[in-house]
Amino acid sequence: VEQHGLSVIAQFWALGTMAAQAAARSAQTLPSSAWAPAEAGAFQVLRGIAPLWITGGWVRDKLLECTDANPAAHREWERVRTLAGCTFGDVDVLVDGISAKDFFFKVKKHDALRTALLGPPVLVRAQGARSLDTVKLRLPERDIDVTSLLDAQRHRAELEGKPRPTKSSSSGCSWSSLVEDAGHRDTTFNACYYDPSTEEVVDPCGRGLADLRAGLVRMPHTKGAAASIAEDPVRLLRCLRFAARFDFRLDDELSMEPSATDLGAVPPGRLLNELKKAMLLHNRPGRFLGLLGGPGEVHRTLFSEAGPATLESWHAAVGRVNRLESLVLEGISRGNLTARSVHWRGRPAHGPPPALLATDWRKTGIHENDWAELLLAALFWKCDETSLKAAGAQLQLSLAMTDTVGKLQREARQKLITVQSAPPGAHLLNAAVASSESPASFWDRWPAAPAGGAGDSAEPVGGVERAPARRPRTPKAWPPPQQVEGEERGGE
């Protein structure tokens, strides 16, 4: 009887596995009309060199854009992306049956592809935290990063002490190879694979398409989130970043995972690279910083030098950032501000002056460094001068950038702010810290830019068109709705 019971259980398990595989193999169609012109040409040529799949963010964003996977998430992401002046990311391509190095040499000899590129192909060798060789191709619309499934299999075999696999069949990678590759990616919806030959998206882990529709961030590792984070702790930050960007909820394993200790062994450069991506305007950094303060208290690792005044009142600090974010997005939507949010930019000592410390009140273009300085001024509002410098050093900010953060704070702490005495950044920071006034009401009082000045002739930033200049108002005193020294309301 016991043997018969075990046999029945095994049969049910096999049927369940077959059903899951069948669901995963049921593909979502993504027509080639969704490709940009340069992408179409590149895909045609690349698949003539080696069998390939497209994966990662390109597939996710195309599913949101061209299907009914999650219309609400797509609308909000497109709104914020457009306002923030964010361009599209790279295309991740996975080739099979060939190493990245061999693929690189074939691309170099391919005349049709080389003429379509903006520059010569580049081979970035595996080194340090980069475990795989990567071939980088620059197209007019976006860049393509090519890695090899064969390289990934060989790398994992070396880690596990197994024999290195030989060259795969030229007919394409097996389903089991895709399932294995998917399990080592950050989220289920980033582990879907698009075949440009069949115009179909497959979901090897069987949950990516469903999680995208449901707005759920889950790790695809077969042994769960803890095993995935142990394998690469930076995946946790990526999950939080995508949850913040799309306003998705975290899977229960992720929302309760105490992972701060895992991050301590990661090289600081890798952590900072991911952290600085998440703090860009288009990624909704207020939400991200709020998630860092969850049960795992990851913020205590990433911002340990900010001091107890900031760390012990983290939710108030996040509230200031959320309010600042709402103010800036409202200003961009009205045409008072323009923005560019593509990748983190530092501020060199002899670079352009901070836009938010300009005093002429013309049309203000906020680049990545301007936004980062304003965000950090709100987040570190409770820091004294020593803690601010220590936090800046931990984030590897330039001295010029840390000085700008401090100057914004000093300007915003004035008891009476006027157009003549304080720059736009001080007004924005003051409103984020000391006021519960609505963003709409704040911008209704914003002084208009002078007509016919340099602000009208400057080029738009991030592809956002400038609104026509209005007639100047008479400069007047603009006291904050509440004194900065009083109780913080906006942040709570």
Buried (B, 14 or more C-beta within 10 A) or exposed (E): EEEEEEEEEEEEEEEEEEEEBEEBEEBBEBEEEBBBEBBBBBBBBBBEBBBBBBBBBBBBBBBBEBBEBBEEBBEBBEEBBBBBBBBBBBBBBBBBBBBBBBBBBBBEEBEEBBEBBEEEBEBBEBEEEEBBBBBBBBBEBBBBBBBBBBBBBBBBEEEEEEEEEEEBEEEBBEEEBBBBBBBBBBBBBBBBBBBBEEBBBBBBBBBBBBBBBBBBBBBBBEEBBBEBBEBBBBBBBBBBBBBBBBBBBBBEBBBEBEBBEBBEEBEEEBBBBBBBBBBBBBBBBBBBBBBBBBEBBBBBBBBEBBBEBBBEBBEBBBBBBBBBBBBBBBBBBBBBBBBBBBEBBBBEEEEEEBBBBBEBBBBBBBBBBBBBBBBBBBBBBBBEEEBBBBBBEBBEBBEBBBBBBBBBBEBBBBEEBBBEEBBBBBBBBBBBBBBEBEBEEBBEEBBEBBEEBEBBEEEEBBEBEBEEBEEBEEEEEBEBBBEBEEEBBBBE
